[in-house]
Amino acid sequence: MSKILLACGGTGGHLAPGIALAESLQSQNHETLLMVSSKIVDQQMTAKYRGLNFVAGRGRGFGPGLINKILFFPSLFGAIYSSLQLVRQFRPSVLICFGGFMSLGPAIACKLSGIPILVHEANRRPGKAVRLIARFAQSIHLPYGVRIRNITAERQHDSGFPVRQEITPTARDIARQDLNFPSTGRLILVTGGSQGAQVLTRWVENNLELFKQNNIHVLCLTGASGRAGEVNHPTSVIRYLSFCNQMASAYSAADIAITRSGAGTLAELATCRTPVVLVPYPFAADDHQTANALYAVEVGMAQMIAEKNIEKLNDAVFDLLNEPSKLQAMKDALARADAHNHWERILKEVLDLAKEGGAKK
């Protein structure tokens, strides 16, 4: 049995694939430890995975703003020091990084300790941490067709997004029942990801009367600091939740979703075949959410509305709801995307590196 360290956390998009990979590794009797952040979103997501082992790591993002950039460096030194201590105690055979500020300290610590490193980038524009770690990682796993400049081609691989075991599609009526929504009427899922999106929550709040008139239910996920509550009408249920631990049911119950365009959200939407209108977060690092959304539109699995054009969202949503053929075409494209989400190579390479590391000990 090998010991495998996973550096993830900070956002749902970094944490979810770490959990998914750890589930697969543990099912093959390997010991895993996931380094996560102390943010609320990490605490909420990890609470239900009692079979996995988590430890809070140190670190902070590089910006925005001058003060945050200055504070980044002492935080990084602290993250490297604490990671070195963890590496000595846990003695992993391999480290897998999923990007973000939680990855850099452990990656440097493992490099200094001679432990092989694999890095996974989910977004179509690799982040700063991934670009740096890629310089000394053994292997870099990237979305199809994406490459990092000045890194040897043989270390870069097309790869998929690890999806948690619980994200499996269920029958619409069963999913509605799980969420306590009526089986009749159409349902819109609105989510801004683990951080929430005020612009999407306001869109729901501004259209309550329209939802009532059209017998539409809404499940609006508002993020860790967002509102919660319910607005009931005989033909319309509008529910606000700050966090949902039944995402497979939420995707499956919805006729259409309105979401940000993180890579994890897109992979889960594809798994559950949920048609979607994407509203990319315009201030994401390197504008990676727009890049993700444009690719999703290109392959036919989504439509996109820029946040600055949020007034066009009503027309886009109701056009899809009133055109079953468009929804079906989108579902077909989502099915193709899911079929091509091959992340078995990541699992195999982790196991190969772990085996090599174990043989050297």
N, C-alpha and C positions, 0 to 999 in steps of 0.2 A: 504493500500500500504506500502510495506517494503522498507527500504533503504539498498542497498547492495553494499559493497565496494569490488573491484577486484584489486589485486596487480599483475600487469603483465608488460610486456615491457622489453626493452633491446635488445631483438632479436625478429624476426618474429615468432619464435616457441613459445615464451612466450606470445606475444601480440595477435596472431591470435585466440587462444582458449578463451582468455579473451573477445575479441570482440564477438565471436560466442555465448558465454554464456550470455553476456550482451544483445545481440539481443533477445535471447529467454526470458530472464527475463523481458525486457521492453515490449515485446509483450504481457506479462501477467500483465502489468500495475504496475511493480515494478520499483522503481527509482534506477539507477545504477550510480556509479562513478568509473572510471578506473584510477588507478595510473600507469603512464607510465614513461619512462625515457625521458631525453632531447636529446637523440641520434637522428641522422637524420632519421634512419630507422623508428623510432616511429612517427616522424613528417610526413613522407611520407605515412605510413600506416593509420594513424588516420585522415588525411585530408579529406578523402571521407566520413567518418562516422559522418555526421553533426547531426544525431539524437542521438548520444551518447555523454556523458560528460566525458572529460578527464582532468586530472590534473598531472602536472609534479612533480614527487617525487624526493627524494634524495637517494644517495647510489652509491656504486662502488663495483666491483668484488674483490674477495680475491686473488690477484695475476693476472698474473704470476710475479715473481721477488720479491725481498725483499722490495723494495721501495713501491710497490703496496700493499704488505701485511701490511706494517707499516701504510700507509695512509688509509687502510680499516677501522681501529678502530675509528678514529675521524669522518670519514664519516658515520659510523654506528650510532654513538651517535647523529649526526645531523639528520640522517634519522629517528631515533626513536622520537626525539623531534618534528620534523616537522609532523610526522605521528600522534603523540598525539594531536597536534593542529588540524589537519584535522579531527580526530575522534571526537573531542569535537564539531567541527562545523557541520559535516555531520551527526553524530549520527547513524552509521550503525547498523543494526541488526545482520549482519554476515560479515565476511571477507573470500574471496576466494583468495588463493595464487597460482600462476602458476610457482613458482620457479625462480631462478636467483636472482641477487643482488637487484632487486626491491621488493622482497617479505619479506626480513628479517626485515627491519625497521617497516613496517606496522604490521607484525605478532607479534612482541614484543610489540608494542604499543597496539594492540588489546588484547593481553594476559593481559597486565597490566590494561586494561580498562574493563576486564570481558566480552569481546565480543567473541562469538564462532568463531572458525577458521577451515576452510576446506582447504586442500592443494591438488593440482593436479600435478602429475608428468607424463610427456608425454614420457620420454625416458626410455629405458630398464635398464639403470643404473642411479638411482636417484642421483641428484646433491647434493652438500654440503648444500645449503640453505634448500632444501626439507628434507634432513635427519635431520637437526637441528629442523626445524619447526614441523616435524612429532612427536617430543618428547612431544609437548604440544598441538597439534592440536586435534580437536574432531574427525576428520575423514581424512584418506589419500586415495586418489584415484590413482591407479597405473595401468600400462599396464598389460595385462593378464599374470598371473603366476609370476609377479615380487613382491617381498616383501622386506621390510626393517628390518634388524635384530634388535632384542631387542625392538620391538614395538609390543604391544598386537595384536593378530590376528584379534580380532573383530573390530578394528579400521581401518584395511586395506582392501581395496576392489578392485576387478578387475574393470577396467573402460575403457572407450573409450576416443577419442580425439574430443572435440567440434570443429565442422567445420563451418565456416562462411556461412551464408545463400547464399551468392553470388557464392560460389563454387559448381556449379551444371554443369553436363556435357551438352554440346550442340552439334549439328550436326557438323561434321568435316568441311563441306563447309561453313557453317554459321560462325564458329569460325575463319576460314581462312579469310573470308570477314571482320569480325570484326577487325582483326589484319592487314588487307591490305597485305595479302600474296596470291600468286597465288593458285588456287584450284587444279592445276596439280602439279605433283612432290611430293616427300616425304619431310617431315619437321621434323627436330630434334630440340627439346627444350633443351637448355643447361642453367642450373642455379646453382649457388653456394649458394642459399638461400639469405636472406636479406643482408648478409655481402659480397656476391660475392665470387668468387674463381678464383684467377689468373691462377691456373694450368688449369682450364677448359677453361677460355678465351684464353689462349695460345694454347690449343689443337685446338680450332676453328681456330685461326689465322694461325696455321701451316698446316691446311688441306683445305684451300680455293680452291686449284686446284682440289683436290679430290672431293669436293662437286660440283664443276662446271661439272666435268666429269660425275658425277652420277646423275645430275639433282636434287640435294638436297638443300633445303632451311634450314636455321638455324636461330632460335631466341635465342640469347645469352644474358642472364641477368647478368650484370657484377657487381652489387652491388652499394652502394651509392657513392663510390669514383671511380667507374670503368668508362670505356670508353663508348661513345655512337657514333652512326653513322651507315652507311649502305654501303655494297659492292654489287653492282648490276652486274648481268650477264644475258644474255637472258634466261638461264635455271636455274639460281640459285640466290636467294636473301639471303644475310647474313646480319642480323640486330643485332646491339649491343644496348642494353638499360640498363641504370643504375638502372631503376626501372620500374616495370610493374604493373598497377592497373587493369589488365584484366586477372588475372591468370586462371580463369575458361576457358576462350577462349584459352589461351596459352596451357593448358593441353589438351583441346579437339582438338585443331588444329594439335597437334603433333602426328606423327606415333610412335615416341619413345622419351623418355627424358633421359638426362644425368644430374644427380643431386647429391648434397650432401645427407646425410641421416638423416636429422633432423626429428623428429617425426611428425611435422606438415606437412612437405613436403610429407611424406609417406601417411598420412591420406588423403591429397588432391589428390594425385596421384590415390589412391584407389577409391575415390569418382568419379573421371573422367575417370577411367579405362585406365590410360596411362602407357604402358609398360616402364620399366626404367632400366638403368644401373646405379648403385650407386657407387659413389667414395667418401667414408667417409672422413671427415676432420680428419686427423690423430692426431691433437693436441687438439681435443675437450676434455672438462673436463671428467675425468674418462673413456676416449675413448668411450663415449656413442654412438657416431655415428656408430662406428664399430659394437657395440652390436645391434643397431637398424637394420643395414644392414644385419647382419647375420641372424636375425630372419626373415626379409623380404625374404631373399633367401630361408630359410628353408620352408616357407609356399608357395613358388613358385611365388611370386609377383614381383620379381626383380632378376637381376644378380648384382654381385659386382666385382669391380676392385679396388685393393688397390692403393692409390695415388703413391706409390713407383713403381708400375707396370703400370703406365699410358700409356706406349708404347703398352700395350695390348688392349687399349680401341678401337682402330680402328677395330680390328678383332671381338671383342664382339659386337659392334654396327652393323657392316655390316652382321655379321652372323644372327643377329635377323631380320634385315631389309629384308634379303633374304629368311627367313624361316617363312612364314605366320602362320604355325602351332604353332611355338614357341611363336609368338606374341599372338595368340589366347589363348594358355594355360596360358600365363601370365595375359591376360585380365580376364580370368575366375577366377584366383587366386585373382586378385585385387577386383573383384566383391564379392568374399567370404569375403575378409578382410573388405570391406566396409559394408557388411551385418552384420558383427560381431562388428562393431564400435558402441557399445551401450554406449552413454554418457547421456542417459536420467536419470540414477541414480544420476549423479552429480546434474542435475537440480532439481530433486525431493528433494535431501537432502538439497540443498541450500534453497529451499522454506520451507522445514520443520524447519530448523534451524532459518530462518528468522521469521517464524510464532511463534516459541517458544520465540525468542528474543523480538518480538513485544508484546507478551502476558505478559512478565515480566515488560515491561515499564509502 
